[in-house]
């Protein structure tokens, strides 16, 4: 499928609700441009084409600074263009920002894949199915939600029972449930809360997590995000004050929703012209939603049909069984010989 550079203008309100961020009703598609988006030059060409097609936007950029939240390439390449000074319009008016919605999606996916030995058992026990090797986003969310709700239900009893136990199996499980899981689960919610200083502290921990996991793109962008915050405080006080006030709006979630709808309503073999037509139809649906709801059942994004209370109870039972096994295995750890480790390394 072709990649499109999609631009939106959003009617910004001071208190943009979470429900509104899940729709396209306050957005308008300005331009679509077929592009690979694999280099800085691709992004620069798209930006210049947008300015050429929408002259009023250039007037707006001459008077205002515009934040540009995006995923890793959408953040990295515009920032590279600005640093190299190859596009004056971009350099003078646009401030690239780390896309916090993508941080949340990638952190959640990494958590499930890195601790897949744990989530495989949880998913099989709670939902009666095998967790795929590359689970979809909704299954990743189900895993994290089930784990944190089940753990909250039994947390105090388990911690009191094990006390200061330092068994490796127990400590590694507690590390996931007590540190990684809350950090990843609440990351985007804390961002949406709008407290910049609290979110800065959280992202410092996220940077450490990404470094430990070897996520070179996201630990670089997260460290840069922290560096940018200090730069804005010192050298862009007016922008920083607005950022403190409107932090929760600095998200690329609407663009990601549009991309998802575009993929859902197109085929892999579609050419650029076909994708352009689909993009325009989807963009118009945001303004025609009231008319559309009269004939088509409303799709509520992010609404789960599963019984959360049942999931919580089943997960709590799974975790109690897991900790019972950990207790029975306590003190039985033994050293694995170097020959066995060497054999396992070459076998896998």
C-alpha positions as CSV (number, residue, x, y, z in Angstrom):
1,X,0.0,0.0,0.0
2,X,1.1,3.5,-0.7
3,X,2.0,5.8,2.2
4,X,0.1,9.1,2.4
5,X,1.2,12.2,4.1
6,X,-2.1,13.4,5.7
7,X,-2.6,16.8,7.2
8,X,-5.4,17.9,9.4
9,X,-6.5,21.2,10.9
10,X,-8.3,20.8,14.2
11,X,-10.7,23.2,15.9
12,X,-8.9,23.3,19.2
13,X,-10.9,23.6,22.4
14,X,-9.2,24.1,25.8
15,X,-11.0,21.1,27.1
16,X,-11.0,18.6,24.2
17,X,-12.7,15.5,25.6
18,X,-11.3,12.0,25.4
19,X,-14.4,11.0,23.4
20,X,-13.7,13.7,20.8
21,X,-10.1,12.5,20.4
22,X,-11.6,9.1,19.3
23,X,-13.4,10.7,16.3
24,X,-12.7,12.8,13.3
25,X,-15.6,15.2,13.7
26,X,-13.3,18.2,14.6
27,X,-10.8,17.6,11.9
28,X,-10.6,18.5,8.2
29,X,-8.3,16.9,5.6
30,X,-6.3,19.7,3.9
31,X,-4.3,17.7,1.5
32,X,-3.2,14.2,0.5
33,X,0.1,13.5,-1.1
34,X,1.4,10.1,-2.3
35,X,4.9,9.7,-0.8
36,X,7.1,6.9,0.5
37,X,8.0,8.9,3.7
38,X,11.3,7.1,4.0
39,X,13.6,10.2,4.1
40,X,13.9,13.8,5.2
41,X,13.4,14.9,1.6
42,X,10.1,13.0,1.4
43,X,8.8,14.9,4.4
44,X,10.1,18.3,3.1
45,X,8.4,17.7,-0.3
46,X,5.1,17.0,1.4
47,X,5.3,20.0,3.6
48,X,6.1,22.4,0.7
49,X,3.3,20.8,-1.4
50,X,0.9,21.5,1.5
51,X,1.9,25.1,1.7
52,X,1.6,25.5,-2.1
53,X,-1.9,24.0,-2.1
54,X,-3.1,26.0,1.0
55,X,-1.8,29.5,0.9
56,X,-3.7,30.7,4.0
57,X,-1.7,28.1,6.0
58,X,1.5,29.9,5.1
59,X,0.0,33.2,6.5
60,X,-0.9,31.3,9.7
61,X,2.6,29.8,10.0
62,X,4.1,33.3,9.6
63,X,2.3,34.4,12.7
64,X,2.2,31.3,14.9
65,X,4.3,28.4,16.1
66,X,2.7,25.0,15.3
67,X,3.5,21.8,17.3
68,X,3.9,18.7,15.1
69,X,3.3,15.5,17.2
70,X,4.1,12.3,15.3
71,X,5.5,8.8,15.4
72,X,9.2,8.1,15.2
73,X,9.8,8.9,11.5
74,X,7.3,11.7,11.5
75,X,9.2,13.2,14.4
76,X,12.7,12.4,13.4
77,X,12.8,13.6,9.8
78,X,11.2,17.0,10.4
79,X,13.5,17.6,13.3
80,X,16.5,16.6,11.0
81,X,15.2,19.1,8.4
82,X,15.1,21.9,11.0
83,X,18.5,21.1,12.4
84,X,20.1,21.1,8.9
85,X,18.2,24.3,7.9
86,X,17.1,23.0,4.5
87,X,13.5,24.3,4.8
88,X,13.1,27.9,6.2
89,X,9.3,27.6,6.5
90,X,9.6,24.5,8.6
91,X,12.4,25.9,10.7
92,X,10.6,29.1,11.6
93,X,7.2,27.8,12.3
94,X,7.0,24.1,13.3
95,X,8.1,22.4,16.5
96,X,8.2,18.6,16.2
97,X,6.9,16.8,19.3
98,X,7.1,13.1,20.2
99,X,3.8,11.4,19.5
100,X,2.6,10.2,22.9
101,X,-0.1,7.9,21.5
102,X,2.6,6.0,19.6
103,X,4.8,5.8,22.7
104,X,1.8,4.2,24.4
105,X,1.1,1.7,21.6
106,X,4.8,0.7,21.3
107,X,5.3,0.4,25.0
108,X,2.2,-1.8,25.4
109,X,3.3,-4.1,22.5
110,X,6.8,-4.4,23.8
111,X,5.6,-5.3,27.3
112,X,3.4,-8.2,26.0
113,X,6.1,-9.5,23.6
114,X,9.0,-9.3,26.1
115,X,7.0,-11.0,28.9
116,X,5.1,-13.2,26.5
117,X,5.8,-16.3,28.6
118,X,3.6,-14.7,31.3
119,X,0.9,-13.3,29.0
120,X,0.6,-16.6,27.1
121,X,-0.5,-18.4,30.2
122,X,-2.7,-15.5,31.3
123,X,-4.5,-15.2,28.0
124,X,-5.0,-19.0,27.7
125,X,-6.4,-19.2,31.3
126,X,-8.7,-16.1,31.2
127,X,-9.9,-16.1,27.5
128,X,-9.5,-19.8,26.6
129,X,-7.4,-19.1,23.5
130,X,-3.8,-19.0,22.5
131,X,-2.2,-15.6,22.3
132,X,-0.9,-15.0,18.7
133,X,2.9,-14.5,18.2
134,X,2.0,-11.0,16.9
135,X,-1.2,-10.1,18.8
136,X,-3.4,-7.3,17.5
137,X,-3.7,-4.1,19.5
138,X,-7.0,-5.0,21.1
139,X,-5.6,-8.3,22.4
140,X,-2.6,-6.5,23.8
141,X,-4.9,-4.0,25.6
142,X,-6.9,-7.0,27.0
143,X,-3.8,-8.6,28.3
144,X,-2.6,-5.4,30.1
145,X,-6.0,-4.5,31.4
146,X,-6.7,-8.0,32.8
147,X,-3.2,-8.2,34.4
148,X,-3.4,-4.9,36.2
149,X,-7.0,-5.4,37.4
150,X,-6.3,-8.9,38.6
151,X,-3.1,-7.8,40.4
152,X,-4.8,-4.9,42.1
153,X,-7.4,-7.3,43.5
154,X,-4.8,-9.6,45.2
155,X,-1.8,-7.2,45.5
156,X,-1.9,-6.5,49.3
157,X,-2.4,-10.1,50.3
158,X,0.5,-11.4,48.0
159,X,3.0,-8.7,49.1
160,X,2.1,-9.3,52.8
161,X,2.5,-13.1,52.4
162,X,5.9,-13.0,50.6
163,X,7.3,-10.2,52.6
164,X,10.9,-9.4,51.6
165,X,11.3,-12.6,49.6
166,X,14.2,-12.3,47.0
167,X,13.5,-15.4,45.0
168,X,14.3,-14.8,41.4
169,X,11.0,-16.0,40.0
170,X,9.1,-13.9,42.5
171,X,11.1,-10.8,42.0
172,X,10.9,-11.0,38.2
173,X,7.1,-11.4,38.4
174,X,6.8,-8.5,40.9
175,X,8.9,-6.3,38.6
176,X,6.4,-6.8,35.8
177,X,3.3,-6.3,37.9
178,X,4.6,-3.5,40.2
179,X,6.8,-1.5,37.9
180,X,6.4,-2.2,34.2
181,X,2.7,-2.7,34.0
182,X,1.5,0.4,35.9
183,X,4.0,2.6,34.0
184,X,2.9,1.4,30.6
185,X,-0.8,1.1,31.4
186,X,-1.1,4.7,32.8
187,X,1.4,6.4,30.5
188,X,-1.1,7.9,28.0
189,X,-3.7,8.6,30.7
190,X,-1.2,10.7,32.7
191,X,-0.4,12.5,29.5
192,X,-4.1,13.2,28.9
193,X,-4.3,14.5,32.5
194,X,-2.2,17.5,31.3
195,X,0.2,17.7,34.2
196,X,3.5,18.4,32.4
197,X,5.7,18.0,35.4
198,X,4.2,14.7,36.5
199,X,4.4,13.5,32.9
200,X,8.1,14.5,32.7
201,X,8.9,12.3,35.7
202,X,7.0,9.4,34.1
203,X,8.8,9.8,30.8
204,X,12.1,9.7,32.6
205,X,11.2,6.2,33.8
206,X,9.9,5.3,30.3
207,X,13.3,6.3,28.8
208,X,15.1,3.9,31.3
209,X,12.6,1.2,30.3
210,X,13.2,1.7,26.5
211,X,17.0,1.7,27.1
212,X,16.7,-1.6,29.0
213,X,14.6,-3.1,26.3
214,X,17.0,-1.9,23.5
215,X,14.3,0.1,21.8
216,X,16.8,2.5,20.2
217,X,14.3,4.6,18.3
218,X,12.0,5.2,21.2
219,X,14.7,5.7,23.8
220,X,16.3,8.3,21.6
221,X,13.1,10.1,20.9
222,X,12.1,9.9,24.6
223,X,15.5,11.3,25.7
224,X,15.1,14.0,23.1
225,X,11.6,14.7,24.4
226,X,13.0,15.3,27.9
227,X,15.8,17.5,26.4
228,X,13.2,19.5,24.4
229,X,11.2,20.2,27.5
230,X,14.2,21.8,29.2
231,X,14.9,23.8,26.0
232,X,11.4,25.1,25.8
233,X,11.5,26.2,29.4
234,X,14.6,28.2,28.9
235,X,14.4,29.5,25.4
236,X,10.8,29.4,24.3
237,X,8.9,30.5,27.5
238,X,5.8,31.6,25.6
239,X,5.5,28.2,23.8
240,X,6.2,26.4,27.1
241,X,3.5,28.3,28.9
242,X,1.0,27.3,26.2
243,X,2.3,23.7,26.3
244,X,1.6,23.6,30.1
245,X,-1.9,24.7,29.4
246,X,-2.7,22.5,26.4
247,X,-0.3,19.5,26.9
248,X,-3.1,16.9,26.5
249,X,-3.8,18.2,22.9
250,X,-0.3,17.6,21.7
251,X,-1.3,14.2,20.4
252,X,-1.3,12.5,17.0
253,X,-4.2,10.2,17.9
254,X,-6.6,11.6,15.3
255,X,-4.1,11.0,12.5
256,X,-3.6,7.5,13.6
257,X,-7.3,6.9,13.7
258,X,-7.5,8.2,10.1
259,X,-4.6,5.9,9.0
260,X,-6.5,2.9,10.6
261,X,-9.7,3.8,8.7
262,X,-7.8,4.2,5.5
263,X,-6.2,0.8,5.8
264,X,-9.5,-0.8,6.8
265,X,-11.3,0.7,3.7
266,X,-8.6,0.0,1.1
267,X,-6.8,-2.9,-0.5
268,X,-3.1,-3.6,-0.6
269,X,-3.1,-3.3,-4.4
270,X,-4.8,0.1,-4.5
271,X,-2.9,2.8,-6.4
272,X,-2.4,6.4,-5.4
273,X,-5.5,7.7,-7.1
274,X,-7.8,5.1,-5.4
275,X,-6.3,5.8,-2.0
276,X,-6.8,9.5,-2.5
277,X,-10.5,9.0,-3.2
278,X,-10.9,6.8,-0.2
279,X,-9.1,9.4,2.0
280,X,-11.5,12.1,0.9
281,X,-14.5,10.0,1.5
282,X,-13.3,9.1,5.0
283,X,-12.5,12.7,5.8
284,X,-16.0,13.8,4.8
285,X,-17.6,11.2,7.1
286,X,-16.5,13.1,10.1
287,X,-18.8,16.0,9.2
288,X,-21.6,13.7,8.0
289,X,-21.6,11.6,11.1
290,X,-25.0,12.9,12.3
291,X,-26.6,12.0,9.0
292,X,-24.8,8.6,8.9
293,X,-26.0,7.6,12.4
294,X,-29.6,7.6,11.1
295,X,-28.8,4.6,8.8
296,X,-25.7,2.9,10.2
297,X,-25.1,1.6,13.8
298,X,-22.6,3.7,15.6
299,X,-19.1,2.2,16.1
300,X,-17.7,3.2,19.6
301,X,-14.0,3.0,19.4
302,X,-12.3,1.7,22.5
303,X,-15.5,0.2,24.0
304,X,-15.0,-3.3,25.2
305,X,-17.9,-5.9,25.1
306,X,-16.1,-8.2,27.6
307,X,-17.3,-8.5,31.2
308,X,-14.5,-6.7,33.0
309,X,-15.6,-8.0,36.4
310,X,-15.4,-11.6,35.1
311,X,-12.0,-10.9,33.5
312,X,-10.7,-9.4,36.8
313,X,-11.8,-12.4,38.8
314,X,-10.4,-15.0,36.4
315,X,-7.1,-13.1,36.3
316,X,-6.9,-12.9,40.1
317,X,-7.4,-16.6,40.3
318,X,-4.6,-17.1,37.6
319,X,-2.2,-14.9,39.6
320,X,-3.0,-16.7,42.9
321,X,-2.2,-20.0,41.2
322,X,1.0,-18.6,39.8
323,X,2.2,-17.3,43.1
324,X,1.4,-20.6,44.8
325,X,3.7,-22.3,42.3
326,X,6.3,-19.6,42.9
327,X,6.1,-20.3,46.7
328,X,6.4,-24.0,46.1
329,X,9.5,-23.5,43.9
330,X,11.1,-21.1,46.4
331,X,14.7,-22.0,47.3
332,X,14.9,-24.7,44.5
333,X,16.9,-22.6,42.0
334,X,20.1,-24.2,40.8
335,X,23.0,-23.2,38.7
336,X,22.9,-24.2,35.0
337,X,26.2,-25.5,33.7
338,X,27.9,-23.4,31.0
339,X,27.7,-26.4,28.5
340,X,23.9,-26.4,28.8
341,X,23.8,-22.6,28.2
342,X,26.1,-23.0,25.2
343,X,23.9,-25.8,23.8
344,X,20.7,-23.7,24.2
345,X,22.3,-20.7,22.6
346,X,23.1,-22.6,19.4
347,X,19.9,-24.5,19.4
348,X,17.7,-21.4,19.4
